[in-house]
Each structure stands twice: as structure tokens, then as C-alpha cells.
């Protein structure tokens, strides 16, 4: 006698419905796995959709225990294991004797491994979703991008609104690569997140994308007809809208919107899709600009901190020795400076003054200037003459050189008792001594090569005497620039006239004379005044 399976255990196949087959394709792999797990083991796992709520705790599972022991194990594990009766696990089984039987312990062991993989898979998809949103924003012509988690959520929200406005079911964003030869999905709604890991598709031969790049929007009512192959839809749905994504009239990708059922889209649907496309492009640009502003603020704060550090390194104006006053001045069009001035009283009582400027004007120039300043400080406190100092600073710049660390520098010694001194210069810094009766030059520009411009440093040096009521003034090349600076004679006249004033405000007079000139280059100067 034949044993028949009761009717309540039979499976009845319904009619084939294209919509059902399409919806089946959209089931995520995790859900399909748990369906297969139930069919293969005869056990089902109570879980949240797409992600297991917890893990089976194998340490509390004992196959000998029954009843209350199983309940406690389930509570500790976070997974609820139940017999799967009345589900399509027995399709194709002709006899109850052929129903597969898997022990609870084996089913739990398999569930533990499967839940780990499923959770890891979901985490990976979430990371991919954020990453693809960041890559989508990178198509816009700015340099930085918004945080991926916020941007991906915003893109999905815009896609959901586009679907609602057009009465559709699914949507995806495809971005062009740099060579504009392929399109990669960067965000989607209504489609499995796993679609984001698919390889880019070629733009060549894709009529839908190509026409949208030319005519802004394309309405496709029949993707299953004779022209379906030429449209080359990325997903298999009967109707679609394709819209161009652009940034400042530059195409950056396409927006596809699909309907699960055949539908005749209207011009109003196309206009709604274009509005969604504009909103998406605006969000990508806004997100990148937001991060760019943040990065600029961080960089600006760092630069301001470095500039303040530079200012703290400059010594204040002072009477460095009886009847000798020193002062310095730096004015830069940038937040940082590439020049510095310094003065010291050497161990033998000699006054030492220095003015230096890096040839580079960008931020690397500020670092080169700091290197020269450190070298000067290191070589200042043992016996040396003016040419020795410049040679040692040049050697330090040359030996630590990772580029062209070119520096112009003036260095002088002065005996405060006699007013006699020695001066050496390298590069473009100029100096004069002026008094009420006239002036005389000490160093003219480009008498010698700048420091670190060659391995054997060659400097110009000379001796001088600073009389009472005279001032030694040194300035960098920008002060005497032909376009935005002073002429040699005007500079000398300003210095000579200011010496006759009480307190010898030489540097202030030079700055007033330059006030009408545009500050195109960094200006720097230094003075040593011997009171009458």
C-alpha cells in the first residue's frame, strides 16, 4: 500500500508570473541562504530580515539536555532554533521516510558559522554603500568629499523621492569614469545592495545612457520589445527613465528609474526625473564643498598656528647695549613669512645682527627659513667671524637639502666700545649706513651667490665703523623692487631724513614710504642705531 504525504504537506506550484520572478531576483543572498538552510536541515532560525540578531552560544548547548535546557540555550544564544514544519522544505519528497533529518547540534553549529558570514557580509555591503557614495561625489570637480555615511543616506533619500514622483519602483545612479568609457553603479534604491559590487559596464553600445547624455532625459516604455537590446538597460524591468547627471554642464553620469510593470511615462514624469537628477548633482557638489570648507578651516588654523610661532621667534626692539638700539620688521602678503631677523650679544660682548630670507615664497620657504634660523642659533655661541657664520649656515642648508634650500643672508659683528665692525652678505640683501650728513653703501644686491646655491659658499665681506648718530639699515630685495618698492635714492633719503628725528624711527619711515605701493612680495628690514 502506498504511503501518501498528507495534503497539508504538499507544495502546489502556482502559475509563472514575470513579476514574481523579478521579485525573486531581488531577494538578497542572505535571505536566500536561510531559505536553503531551512530546506536542507529541517530547522528554521528566527532572525531579523537580512541580519541575524545574535549568535548561538555553543558553550551552553548540550544535545543530551531537553525541555527547559533547550529553552535556556536558546535564550543565551540569541538565536531561536525551531523545527521547520509546513514550509517548502519537502518539495519533491514522495515519502515521509525521505524527509532529511539533521540533529539540533549540527544545525546549531552550521547556524553559528552561517550567522558570522551573514553579518560580515552585511557589514561589507554597508561599507561598500558608503564607499560608492564617496566615489560618486568624487566625479564633481572639487577636491574633497563629504562623509560617506551621511552622503549615502542622502542619495538613497533622493532616489526614494524620485521613485515616488514618477510612480516607479527602483532607481540607481551610475557615474562615468575619468576616461568616460564606462559607468559604475554608485547608489541604488529598491535594488539589492550587492549590486554595488558589480563590475562597471561599458558606455559603448548603451543607447539609453548615450541618448540621455545628449538629450537630458529618455522615456522608455517598452524594454522587452525588439529594441530592448539596443537600450542596454542595466536591470531587467519593462519600463525605465534615463536622465543625465551633470555638474556645471559637464556630464558625470546617468540616473536610471525603473518600473516593475509596463508603463507609459509622460513628460511630467520626465520633468520630475530631471528635478531629481539636479537635486542629486547638487547634493554631490554640496557634500564635497562642505568637506572642502572643513579641510580649509583645518589647514587655515594650522597655518595661523605656524605664523604665530614665527612671530614669537622674532626678537622685540630693544636697546641691546648702552646707546645701541636694534629693531626689525617683516611684512608678508601671506599668513606665513619666509624671512627672519635676529640679534645676539656674543660671549665676548660683540653685538651680532642677522637678516635672512628664503628664496622660495610658498610654505616650503617658511620651513627653509626656520632651518636657516636653527642653524644660525646653533653656530652662534662659539668663536667665529662673519664669513664663518655664513659658511656654516650654508653647509647646514646643503647637508639637510631635500630640494633647493636657497637663502639670502646678511650677518654683521659690531664692537659696542669702538663702533667698528665686520659685515658679510650672500644673496640679494642690501645695507647702508646713513646719518644726518649722508649715507654710504655696505652691501649691494647680488654681490655673491645665496647660501646653499653651491657647495663652496662664497660671500662678500667688508669692515665698517658706525659713528654716533648713524644707523645701519638692511632690507631685502622686495623693498627695493622696481615695480612695487623704493628706488635706491628714495630709500637712502628716507633713512637719512628719519635719522634726524628723535628716536630714529627708520623702519617706520620706510613702511610709510611703501604704504602707497602694492604688497606683492614679502618685505623685511632691520636696523642698528647708535645714539648720539
C-alpha positions in Angstrom: 0.0 0.0 0.0 1.4 3.3 -1.0 2.0 5.9 1.7 1.0 9.4 0.6 2.1 12.7 2.0 -0.8 14.5 3.7 -2.3 17.4 1.7 -1.2 19.9 4.2 2.4 19.0 3.5 2.1 19.2 -0.3 3.6 22.0 -2.3 1.5 23.5 -5.1 3.3 25.4 -7.8 1.4 28.5 -8.9 1.3 30.0 -12.3 4.5 31.5 -13.6 4.3 35.3 -13.2 7.1 37.5 -14.6 6.6 40.0 -11.7 7.1 37.2 -9.2 10.3 36.0 -10.9 11.6 39.6 -10.9 10.9 40.0 -7.3 12.6 36.7 -6.6 15.8 38.0 -8.2 15.7 40.9 -5.8 15.8 38.8 -2.7 19.2 39.3 -1.0 21.6 36.4 -0.9 21.4 36.2 2.9 17.7 35.5 2.8 18.1 33.0 0.0 20.7 31.2 2.1 18.5 30.9 5.2 15.7 29.6 2.9 18.1 26.9 1.6 19.3 26.3 5.2 15.8 25.6 6.3 15.1 23.3 3.3 18.3 21.3 3.9 18.3 20.9 7.7 14.6 21.0 8.6 15.3 23.7 11.2 14.5 27.4 10.9 16.2 30.4 12.6 14.1 33.2 13.9 16.1 36.3 12.7 15.7 39.9 11.6 15.5 40.4 7.9 18.9 40.3 6.3 20.9 40.1 9.5 21.0 37.6 12.3 20.0 39.1 15.7 22.6 37.2 17.7 24.9 34.3 17.8 24.5 30.7 19.0 26.4 30.2 22.2 27.8 26.7 21.8 29.1 26.5 25.3 25.6 26.2 26.7 24.3 23.7 24.1 24.2 20.1 25.2 22.4 17.6 22.9 21.6 15.4 26.0 19.5 18.2 27.6 15.9 18.5 26.6 12.9 20.7 27.5 13.9 23.5 29.8 17.6 23.0 28.9 16.9 23.8 25.2 15.0 26.9 26.2 17.8 28.2 28.3 20.3 27.5 25.5 18.2 29.5 23.0 17.9 32.4 25.5 21.7 32.5 25.9 22.4 32.2 22.2 20.2 34.9 20.9 19.1 32.6 18.1 15.9 30.7 18.2 16.1 27.3 16.5 12.7 25.8 15.7 11.5 22.8 13.6 10.5 24.0 10.1 7.2 22.2 9.6 4.8 23.4 7.0 7.4 25.2 4.9 8.5 24.2 1.4 11.3 22.0 2.7 9.8 18.8 1.4 9.2 19.8 -2.2 9.8 16.7 -4.4 9.7 14.3 -1.5 7.4 11.3 -2.2 7.6 9.7 1.2 7.9 10.8 4.8 10.7 8.4 5.1 12.7 10.5 2.7 12.4 13.7 4.8 16.0 14.8 5.7 16.8 14.7 9.4 19.6 16.8 10.9 20.3 16.9 14.6 19.8 20.0 16.5 23.5 20.2 17.4 24.6 20.0 13.8 22.0 22.6 12.8 23.2 25.0 15.6 26.9 24.6 14.6 26.0 25.4 11.0 23.9 28.4 12.1 26.8 29.8 14.1 29.2 29.8 11.1 26.4 31.0 8.8 25.4 33.9 11.0 29.1 35.0 11.2 29.3 35.1 7.5 26.0 36.7 7.0 26.8 39.5 9.5 30.2 40.0 7.9 28.5 40.2 4.5 26.0 42.8 5.7 28.9 44.9 7.2 30.8 44.7 3.9 27.8 45.8 1.9 27.3 48.8 4.2 30.9 49.8 3.8 30.6 49.4 0.0 27.5 51.6 0.1 29.4 54.4 1.9 32.4 53.9 -0.4 30.4 54.1 -3.6 28.7 57.3 -2.4 32.1 58.8 -1.8 33.3 57.7 -5.3 30.1 59.2 -6.7 30.9 62.6 -5.2 34.5 62.4 -6.5 33.1 62.9 -10.0 32.4 66.5 -9.1 35.3 68.8 -9.9 36.1 69.9 -6.3 38.9 68.2 -4.4 37.3 66.7 -1.3 34.3 64.7 -0.3 31.5 64.5 2.3 31.5 61.8 4.9 30.2 58.7 3.1 27.6 57.6 5.7 25.7 60.8 5.5 26.0 61.2 1.8 24.9 57.6 1.0 21.8 58.1 3.2 21.0 61.4 1.4 21.4 59.8 -2.0 19.1 57.0 -1.1 16.5 59.5 0.2 16.7 61.4 -3.1 16.3 58.2 -5.1 13.3 57.3 -3.0 11.7 60.6 -3.7 12.4 60.2 -7.5 10.7 56.9 -7.4 7.7 58.4 -5.6 7.5 61.3 -8.0 7.5 59.2 -11.1 5.4 56.3 -9.8 8.2 53.9 -10.3 9.8 51.1 -8.1 13.5 51.2 -8.4 16.4 53.6 -9.2 20.2 53.7 -9.4 22.9 56.2 -10.0 25.7 55.4 -12.5 28.8 57.5 -12.6 31.2 57.9 -15.6 34.9 57.0 -15.1 37.7 59.5 -15.9 38.0 58.2 -19.4 34.2 58.4 -20.0 34.2 54.9 -21.3 32.3 53.0 -18.6 29.6 53.5 -16.0 29.7 52.2 -12.4 26.7 52.0 -10.0 27.3 54.2 -7.0 24.0 54.2 -5.3 20.6 52.4 -5.6 17.2 52.2 -4.1 14.8 49.2 -4.4 17.7 47.0 -5.6 19.9 44.7 -3.6 22.9 46.5 -2.1 25.1 43.7 -3.6 24.5 45.3 -7.0 27.1 47.9 -6.0 29.9 45.4 -6.2 29.2 44.6 -9.9 31.8 45.5 -12.4 31.5 48.7 -14.4 29.6 48.4 -17.7 30.7 49.9 -21.0 29.2 53.1 -22.2 29.7 52.0 -25.8 26.6 50.4 -27.2 24.3 51.6 -24.3 21.8 53.6 -26.3 19.8 54.6 -23.1 22.8 56.2 -21.5 24.2 57.8 -24.7 20.8 59.3 -25.6 20.4 60.7 -22.1 23.8 62.3 -22.2 22.7 64.1 -25.4 19.0 64.9 -24.8 18.9 65.1 -21.0 16.1 62.6 -20.4 14.9 59.5 -22.2 11.5 57.8 -21.6 11.5 54.1 -22.4 8.0 52.5 -22.3 9.0 49.0 -23.6 12.3 47.4 -22.6 11.1 44.0 -23.6 10.4 44.7 -27.3 12.6 44.4 -30.3 14.8 47.4 -29.3 15.4 46.1 -25.8 19.0 45.0 -26.7 19.9 48.4 -28.1 18.7 50.3 -24.9 21.1 48.1 -22.9 19.3 48.6 -19.6 21.4 47.6 -16.6 18.4 45.9 -14.9 15.7 43.7 -16.4 12.5 45.7 -16.0 9.8 46.5 -18.6 9.9 50.4 -18.4 12.5 53.0 -17.5 13.5 56.6 -17.4 17.1 57.6 -18.1 18.3 61.1 -17.0 21.7 62.8 -17.4 23.6 63.8 -14.3 25.8 66.9 -14.8 28.0 69.3 -12.9 28.3 72.8 -14.5 27.1 71.4 -17.9 29.7 68.6 -17.7 28.1 65.1 -17.8 29.2 63.0 -14.9 26.8 60.0 -15.1 23.2 58.9 -15.5 20.1 58.2 -13.3 18.0 55.1 -14.2 14.5 54.8 -12.8 12.6 51.5 -13.5 9.0 50.3 -13.1 8.2 46.7 -12.2 5.2 46.8 -14.6 5.0 48.1 -18.1 4.2 51.8 -18.0 3.9 54.7 -20.4 5.8 57.5 -18.9 4.7 61.1 -19.6 6.6 64.3 -20.0 5.7 65.2 -16.4 7.5 62.0 -15.2 10.5 63.0 -17.3 10.5 66.5 -15.7 10.2 65.0 -12.2 13.2 62.8 -13.0 15.2 65.8 -14.2 14.5 67.6 -11.0 15.7 64.5 -9.1 18.8 64.4 -11.2 19.5 68.1 -10.5 19.0 67.5 -6.8 21.4 64.6 -6.8 24.1 66.5 -8.6 23.6 69.4 -6.2 23.9 67.2 -3.2 27.2 65.7 -4.6 28.6 69.1 -5.1 27.4 70.5 -1.8 28.8 67.5 0.1 32.2 68.0 -1.4 32.2 71.7 -0.8 31.2 71.1 2.8 34.2 68.8 3.4 36.4 71.3 1.4 35.4 74.1 3.8 36.2 71.9 6.8 39.6 70.9 5.4 40.3 74.6 4.5 39.5 75.6 8.1 41.8 72.9 9.5 44.6 74.0 7.1 44.0 77.6 7.9 44.2 77.0 11.6 47.4 75.1 11.2 48.9 77.9 9.1 47.8 80.5 11.6 49.5 78.5 14.3 52.7 78.3 12.3 52.5 82.0 11.6 52.1 82.8 15.3 55.1 80.6 16.1 57.1 82.5 13.6 56.2 85.8 15.2 57.2 84.6 18.6 60.6 83.7 17.3 61.3 87.3 16.2 63.0 89.4 18.9 61.4 92.7 20.1 63.0 96.1 19.5 65.4 96.8 22.4 68.5 98.7 23.5 70.8 95.8 23.1 73.8 97.6 24.5 74.3 101.1 26.0 73.5 103.6 23.3 72.7 100.9 20.7 69.1 100.2 19.6 68.0 97.4 17.3 64.7 96.8 15.6 63.4 94.6 12.8 60.4 94.4 10.5 58.7 91.7 8.4 55.6 92.2 6.3 54.2 89.4 4.2 51.2 89.1 1.8 50.7 85.6 3.1 49.9 84.3 6.5 53.5 82.9 6.9 56.8 84.6 6.4 59.9 83.4 4.6 62.3 85.9 6.3 63.6 86.5 9.8 65.9 88.8 11.7 67.9 88.2 14.9 70.4 89.8 17.2 72.7 88.5 19.9 75.3 89.6 22.4 78.2 87.1 21.8 80.3 85.8 24.8 83.0 88.3 24.1 80.5 91.2 24.2 80.2 91.7 20.5 76.8 92.7 19.0 75.8 90.2 16.3 72.9 91.0 13.9 71.4 89.0 11.1 68.7 89.3 8.4 67.8 86.3 6.2 65.2 85.4 3.6 64.4 82.1 1.8 64.2 82.3 -2.0 61.0 80.2 -2.1 57.8 82.0 -1.3 55.4 79.2 -0.6 55.1 77.3 2.7 58.3 75.4 2.0 60.1 78.8 2.1 58.9 79.3 5.7 60.3 75.9 6.6 63.6 76.6 4.9 63.8 79.9 6.7 63.2 78.1 10.0 66.0 75.7 9.1 68.4 78.6 8.5 67.3 80.2 11.8 68.0 77.0 13.7 71.4 76.7 12.0 72.2 80.3 13.0 71.3 79.7 16.6 73.4 76.5 16.7 76.6 78.2 15.4 76.2 81.5 17.3 77.7 80.7 20.7 81.3 79.7 19.9 84.1 81.7 18.4 83.6 82.7 14.7 83.8 85.5 12.3 81.1 86.8 9.9 82.2 84.7 7.0 82.5 81.6 9.1 78.9 82.0 10.2 77.6 82.3 6.6 79.7 79.3 5.6 78.4 77.1 8.4 74.7 78.1 7.8 75.3 77.3 4.1 76.8 73.9 4.9 73.8 73.1 7.2 71.4 74.0 4.4 73.3 72.0 1.9 73.6 68.9 4.1 69.9 68.9 5.0 68.8 69.7 1.5 65.9 67.8 0.0 65.4 70.5 -2.6 66.7 73.9 -3.4 67.1 75.5 0.1 68.4 78.8 -1.2 68.7 81.6 1.4 70.0 85.2 1.2 71.6 86.3 4.4 73.4 89.3 5.9 75.4 89.0 9.1 77.4 91.6 11.0 79.5 92.0 14.1 79.9 95.3 16.0 82.2 96.3 18.9 80.0 98.5 21.0 83.0 100.2 22.5 84.5 101.5 19.3 81.7 101.1 16.7 84.0 99.1 14.5 82.5 96.0 12.8 82.6 93.5 10.0 79.7 92.5 7.7 79.2 89.7 5.3 76.4 89.0 2.9 75.2 86.3 0.5 72.4 86.9 -2.0 70.2 89.9 -2.6 70.1 91.7 0.8 71.3 95.3 0.7 72.6 97.5 3.5 73.7 101.1 4.0 75.0 103.3 6.9 73.2 106.7 7.0 73.5 109.8 9.1 72.5 113.4 9.0 75.3 114.2 6.6 74.7 111.5 4.1 75.0 107.7 3.6 77.4 105.1 2.3 76.6 101.6 1.0 77.8 98.5 2.7 76.3 95.7 0.7 74.7 95.9 -2.7 72.4 93.2 -4.1 73.8 90.1 -5.7 77.4 90.7 -4.7 77.7 87.0 -4.1 75.6 83.8 -4.5 72.9 82.9 -2.0 73.6 80.3 0.7 73.4 76.7 -0.4 73.3 77.6 -4.1 76.7 75.9 -4.4 78.7 73.5 -2.3 81.6 76.0 -1.7 80.0 79.1 -0.3 81.4 82.4 -1.5 80.4 85.5 0.4 81.2 89.2 0.2 82.6 90.9 3.3 83.9 94.2 4.4 84.7 96.3 7.5 82.8 99.4 8.7 82.6 101.9 11.5 79.3 103.1 12.9 79.6 106.6 14.3 77.4 108.2 16.9 74.1 109.3 15.4 74.4 106.9 12.5 72.2 103.9 11.7 73.0 100.7 9.8 69.9 99.6 7.8 69.5 96.3 5.8 66.5 95.4 3.7 65.5 92.5 1.4 65.1 92.7 -2.3 61.3 93.4 -2.2 61.8 96.8 -0.5 63.9 98.0 -3.5 61.7 96.3 -6.1 61.5 98.4 -9.3 57.7 98.0 -9.6 56.4 97.8 -6.0 59.2 99.2 -4.0 61.5 102.2 -3.5 64.4 103.3 -5.6 67.9 103.3 -4.2 68.0 107.1 -3.8 64.5 107.3 -2.3 65.4 104.6 0.2 68.6 106.4 1.2 66.7 109.7 1.5 64.0 108.2 3.8 66.7 106.7 6.0 68.8 109.8 6.2 65.8 112.1 7.0 64.5 109.7 9.7 67.9 109.6 11.5 67.5 113.3 12.3 64.2 112.6 14.2 64.2 111.8 17.9 64.4 108.0 18.3 65.4 107.3 14.7 62.1 105.7 13.5 63.9 104.4 10.4 61.8 101.3 9.8 58.5 103.2 10.4 59.6 105.8 7.8 60.4 103.1 5.3 57.0 101.5 5.8 55.2 104.8 5.4 57.1 105.4 2.1 55.9 102.0 0.9 52.3 102.4 2.0 51.1 103.5 -1.4 52.8 100.5 -3.1 51.0 97.2 -3.5 52.3 94.5 -1.2 53.1 91.9 -3.9 56.2 90.4 -2.2 57.4 89.9 1.3 59.2 92.9 2.8 61.7 92.7 5.6 64.3 95.0 7.2 66.5 95.5 10.2 68.4 98.5 11.7 71.1 99.1 14.3 71.2 102.7 15.5 73.9 104.3 17.6 72.6 107.1 19.7 74.4 110.4 19.5 
